[in-house]
């Protein structure tokens, strides 16, 4: 079923900060982080709302002062807003929210229905499905180790779920490419359940930088193993993905590359994206690899068919992948098209955004596939989620997306009459709002 869902702002928040006044019309923004769907049909969206005005740093009136929050909204299978939750207020102390804040924030629905919020470096928060409370936090408390450093209880930077319930995770490490901050460097699989009282061991499958700099015993991660021993120092998957791809970029050898969020293509096969270093002056044409990695850590192939320059994901920094592991399909959307592959890595469809029909896709970001294989897209300016059903045969993808884009225009018109948005922000006043 094609759906269009608004990234709703709680009415209490809109009124408190006077978001819809003309004075603030160009000073605030909504930025989507992630959208996922649960097996029961519910949809969860995670996004940030913030306002910044120069010269009001000392202002205490919430109607004028700068602000920022993360918002999680839950929608029913029919598209109704069921609840929202506010967390991680900006400018507050660390105890203002039970959710661990950080970079690259993503969502995942665990097999038991629990919602996870993961951030870099290796922080994971467990939240009840109704968004009413935080169940547990795995807070790495990671900073570069010092004499005063007290390690926290880390888990993962991102999590995905395979059809049988395995957890596909990424883990950040210090010293990657000789940087002093934690950068996502490992991909692994956990076969146990993640609960409030226990976390499974993550078995590392692939690495980005094979030799992170300046590691010591304090950098060893006991909950991540490779060949039966904790990951750290020299114990990590080799050859690294960058070593396998080094011949494709003779100038940099993939130094300063980044690991994207992997997606499961099956229980034992994953797509792991690697992107070469980006430059301020433009990065279109830089190399990238969508590697196929099995659960033994072997790179068995890649997703083929994209041209390094004319299909470059670096334009607009469109780095997301999505996958439907039940049918073995992988998807990627960037400024040049929507791409679809089968499990063998063969490109089965490309919807070219240079055509009039699919040009509207340039305004959307792909976030995920639902458990039934629908694509979840977010409009970057209108702050709407578009749910696109994908046919079993990818030869029908073009017709399905064309119909979804037409339906989006119709459903957006209906929502505008119902919600009366101001500056493309959608205010909801009926659903409960929790503070996490």
KADASUL-V397779 format. One record per backbone hydrogen bond with DSSP energy under -0.5 kcal/mol. NH is the residue of the N-H (numbers start at 1). CO is the residue of the C=O. If there is no record, write none. Layout:
[[NH	CO] [NH	CO]]
//
This chain:
[[3	387] [5	385] [7	383] [8	6] [9	426] [11	428] [13	10] [14	10] [15	11] [16	12] [17	13] [18	14] [19	14] [21	18] [24	21] [25	22] [27	24] [28	24] [29	50] [31	48] [33	46] [34	46] [36	44] [38	42] [41	38] [43	75] [44	36] [45	73] [46	34] [47	71] [48	31] [49	69] [50	29] [51	67] [52	27] [56	53] [59	56] [62	60] [64	61] [65	61] [67	51] [69	49] [70	87] [71	47] [72	85] [73	45] [74	83] [75	43] [76	80] [79	76] [82	74] [82	80] [83	74] [84	432] [85	72] [86	434] [87	70] [90	68] [92	89] [96	93] [97	94] [98	436] [101	99] [103	120] [106	118] [108	116] [110	108] [110	114] [113	110] [115	127] [116	108] [117	125] [118	106] [118	116] [119	123] [120	103] [123	119] [124	138] [125	117] [126	136] [127	115] [128	133] [131	128] [135	126] [136	126] [138	124] [139	137] [140	138] [149	146] [151	149] [152	140] [153	139] [154	152] [155	122] [157	170] [158	170] [160	168] [162	166] [165	162] [167	190] [168	160] [168	166] [169	167] [169	188] [170	158] [171	186] [173	183] [175	179] [176	173] [178	175] [179	176] [183	173] [185	171] [186	171] [187	206] [188	169] [189	203] [190	167] [191	201] [195	193] [195	198] [202	223] [203	189] [203	201] [204	202] [204	225] [205	187] [206	187] [208	185] [210	208] [212	209] [213	175] [215	212] [219	216] [220	217] [221	231] [222	220] [224	221] [225	202] [226	229] [229	226] [231	221] [231	224] [232	235] [235	232] [236	234] [241	207] [242	208] [244	240] [245	241] [246	242] [248	245] [249	246] [253	249] [255	252] [257	254] [258	275] [260	258] [260	273] [262	260] [263	271] [265	269] [266	269] [269	266] [270	293] [271	263] [272	270] [272	291] [273	271] [274	289] [275	258] [276	287] [282	279] [285	308] [286	283] [289	274] [291	272] [291	289] [292	301] [293	270] [293	291] [294	298] [295	268] [297	294] [300	292] [300	298] [301	292] [303	290] [304	302] [304	345] [311	307] [312	309] [315	312] [316	314] [317	314] [318	313] [319	317] [322	331] [324	329] [325	323] [327	324] [328	324] [329	324] [330	341] [331	322] [332	339] [333	320] [334	337] [335	315] [337	334] [338	351] [339	332] [339	337] [340	349] [341	330] [342	346] [345	342] [348	340] [348	346] [349	340] [351	338] [352	350] [353	336] [355	352] [359	355] [361	358] [362	359] [363	360] [364	361] [365	378] [367	376] [368	376] [370	374] [373	370] [375	388] [376	368] [377	375] [377	386] [378	365] [379	384] [380	363] [383	379] [385	5] [386	377] [387	3] [387	385] [388	375] [388	386] [389	387] [394	392] [396	393] [397	394] [400	396] [401	397] [402	398] [403	399] [404	400] [405	401] [406	402] [407	403] [408	404] [409	405] [410	406] [411	407] [412	408] [413	409] [414	410] [415	411] [416	412] [417	413] [418	414] [419	415] [420	416] [422	425] [425	422] [426	7] [427	425] [428	9] [432	82] [434	84] [436	86] [436	434]]
//
